[in-house]
Amino acid sequence: MKNKIKLVFPLFFALLMTGNFETNAQGIVKPATAGFDVAQQNIKHGSIDTITYASATVGTNRKALVYTPPGYSKSKKYPVLYLLHGIGGDEKEWLNGGKPQVILDNLYAQGKLVPMIVVMPNGRAMKDDRATGNVMAPDKVAAFATFEQDLLNDLIPFIEKNYPAITKRESRAVAGLSMGGGQALNFGLGNLDKFAWVGSFSPAPNTRKPEELVPDAEKTKKQLKLLFISCGASDGLLSFSQRTHNYLEEKKVPHIYFIEPGGHDFKIWKNGLYMFSQLIFKPVDTSTFAKYTGMGMNAAPAEN
């Protein structure tokens, strides 16, 4: 009996230190409730800075916003979330319409997030990347595809050189709204050697066909930590989320599919960020994923 005790206790402490307990796996994250995006004065706040990086892809200097969490220290190492905007926006769209710093600050105050750096770039990779004129012009639409190389070859290396970012794929996430949601699926699932966490809120028609996103289901299952897709039930672009979800179900690729009342707007996108941010960079329990399907239709909507 004494020998058994000697063997059990070292194993117990080894599991404790590595976090290899089922109970540590991520549980259900509920949709946002009223006040989730209202600034609180009596809590600690993160910071938002504008950075400029040289883009060899575009041949010019480009701008991005960087949110660092409350208590940020250069002596610590952080995972990074790359958060992408829509076709009519730029690096400031999330800041102006989505209050990401408020949502994240409030979640940090509740102890619900792993401390992370959030990068909000301009996903229109062209020399004149302003959201002006006809944002649907062919050259501007093409620039959203070009951003894949700018992100991988220029922006990520800049962030990892200038910020205390963890450089492993397991510590990189990409998410976005609308056009950025399509980019997140395309770039994230297309580069699983770079990203392990992918979030898509109301993905737009730029989203590649499911069989192109996931040509090898078994490989995707092994590499992907989390795929989160959300959309409004009344969104005219819902079919792009639905076809991806149907294909993933057919191929038995674990993912969260969250449909809630609403259209194509920041109500949906803010809730997407609220939920996705709580799930990433933590142990994952894929057995909970199916419980999200239909859950949003029964939840009380959060106020904007």
N, C-alpha and C positions, 0 to 999 in steps of 0.2 A: 504493500500500500504506500509506503513512504517513497519508493522509487517512482510510483505513478504520480504522486503529488509533485515530485521534483520535475517530472517531465511536463506536467500540465501547466504549472505556473509560468515557466519560461515561454511556453507557447502562448499563453494568455497575454502576457506582457508584450510579446512580439506582435500579436494581432492588435493590441491596444495602440502601440506606437505607429503601426502602418495604416491603421484605420480600416483593416479588412474585416469589418463586421457588416452583416446585412442591415443592421439597424442604422448604420451610417448612410445608407443609400438615400438618395433624394426622394422625398415624399411628394404628395400632390401639392402643387402650387395653385392657389385659388385666384380667380380674377380680381382685379383691383376694385376697391370700394371707395366711396366718396372721401375726398381729402388726400388721396394718394399723390396728387400732383399740386398740392397747395404748399407753398414755402413755409417752413417752420423756423422761427427765430431762435428757439431755445435748444437747437441741436448743432452739431458740428457740420461744417460745409466743405465740399470739395472745391476745386478751382478749375476754371476754364481758361486756357491760353490759346493764342493763335500762333501756329508755327509755319515756317516757310521751308520747303525742301526742294532740292534740285531734281527735276524729272528728266532723265535721259530719254524716256519713252516719248515725252511730249516735246522736249527741247526747250524747256523754260522752267522758271521757278513756280511752284504751286503752293497753295495755302491749304491748311487743315486746322480744325479745332481739336484740342486735346483736353479731356476732363481727367483730372487726377483726384482720387478719393480723399475723404477726410482722413487726416493723420498721415498723408502721403510723406514718404521719406525716401531719399535716393539711396539709402543704405539697405532698403528692402527690395525684393524682387516681386514683380507683378505680372499676372496674365493680362492679355490685351484683347479687347473687343473692338472690332472695326465696324462702325455703324454708318450705314449708307442711306442717302436721301432719294427722293423721287425725281421724275423727269423734269418737273418745273422748279426744282430747288437747287441748292448748292450746299457748301459746307455749313451754312448757317440755318438750313431749313429745320433740322431737328431742334436747334436751340430756340428758334423763333416760334415754332408751332408745337413742339413736343415737350418742352421743359425737361429734358433728360436729366439735367443737373439736380432739379428739384425731386424728381421721381427717385433717383439714385440716392441722394442725400437722405431722404426719408426712409428708404429701405436700409441704408447703413445704420441709421439711428435705431432701427428695430432689430439689428443683428442678422439680417436676412441675406446679405451678399458676401461673397468672397471679394476682398479688396482687389480692384482691377483698374487698369487704365482704359479709357474709352477714346477712340480716335474717330473724329467725324470729318472725312475728307470730301473733296469735290469729285464726284464720280463721273463728271463730264471731262474726259481726258483730251483736251484740245487747248491750243494756245489762248484763244478767247473762250474761257470756260464759264462766262457769265450766263445766268438764266434769263437772257433777254431775247427779244425777237421771237421767231417761230421755234419754240423748243422742240418741236416735232420734226424739224428739218433733218434730212438724211445724214448730213455730216455730224449733227449734234447727237442723233441717235447712235450713230456708229461710234462716237466718242465714249459712250457708256460701255461698249465692248472693249475698246482700247484700254479702258481703265484697269482691266485685269492685269496687264503687264506693268502699268504704272504702280499698281498696288503691290504686286509681288516683287518687282525689281527695284523700285525707287522708294515708295513710302514705308513699307515694312522695314527694310534695312535702315532707313533714317530713324524710325522710332526705336528700333532695337540698339542703335548706336548712341542715341541721345537720351534715352529713358531707361530706367532699370527694369526692362522687360524680360520675362522668361522667354527664351527663344525656341522652346520645344513646341511641336504642333499641338500637343495636348493643352497648351496654354494660349492658344490663339482661337478666337471666335470671330465670325463675320455674320452680320445681320443687316436687314434693311427694309425699307418700306417701298411698296409699289415697284418702280423701276429698280430701286435699290434692293427690293426683295428678290427680283429676278436675278440681279447681279449676285446676291448672296448665295442663291442656289447654284448658279452657274459657276461662280468662282470657288465657292466652298466645296461643293461636291466634285468639282472638276480638279481640285487641288487638295485632296485629303492628306497629302504629304505635308501640307502647310497648315490646314485647319482641321480641328476635330469637332467643332461646335458650329452649327449653322442655324440661323433664324431668318424666316421669311414672313413678312407681314404684308398681306395683300399683293402677292407677286404679280407683276405685269406681263404683257405679251412678249417681252424680251426673254422670258424664261425658256430655256431650252426644253425640247421634248423629254419626257421622263426617261425614255430608253437611252437618250444621250447623256442625261444627268447621271444615271446609274446603269452603265453598260454591264457592270459585273457586280451583281447584288451581293455575292458572298464576300468579295473584297471590301465593299462598302460597309457591310455589317461589322467586319473586323476593325476597320479604321475609324468609323464614325462614332463619336460619343453621344451626340444628340442632334436630331433634326427636328426643328419646331416650325410648323406652318400654321399661320392664323389668317383669318379673313372674315369680313362682314357677310352675313347671310344675304344681304341685299346688294352686295357689290357686283357690278356688271362684269368684273374680272374674276369672279369666283371660279369659273370653269378651269382656269389655269392652276388654281390650288387643288381643285377636285381631281383633275386628271393625274396630277403628280401623286396625290394621296392614293388614288385607286391603283396606280402602278406599284407604288411602294407596298401596299397591302398584298397585291398579287405576288410580289417577289419576297414577301415576308421580311421587309426591311423595317426595323423598329423606328417609329417616329411619333411625334405628337401632332395631332390635327385638331385645331381648336377653332370652331366656328361660333360666332356670337352675333347677336342682333346688331345691325348697323350697315353702313355703306363703306365708301372708299375715303376714309378721312382719319384725322389724328385721334379720334376716340378709339379706333381699332389699333392704331399703331402705338399709341402710348401704352395701352394695355399689353400689347405684344412685348414691348420693352420691359414693362413691369414684370411680366411672367418669365420671359426668357432670361433676364438678368439674374433671377433667383435660382435658375436651374443650372447655369453654366459653372464650370471649374469646380464641380462637386462630384462625389460618387453618384452614379446613375443607376436607377432601378427601372429597367425597361418594362417590367410587369405593370407599372402604373400608367404607361402611355395610353393604353386603350381607354382608360377612364376619362381622358380629356375629350374624346369624341362625343359631342352632344352636350357636354357639361356647360359650355358657354351659353347655350340657348336657355338654360334654366337659372342662370345667375342674374342677380340684380345688376343692371348696368351702372357703371361708375359715372359720376358727374364729371364734365369737362372743366 
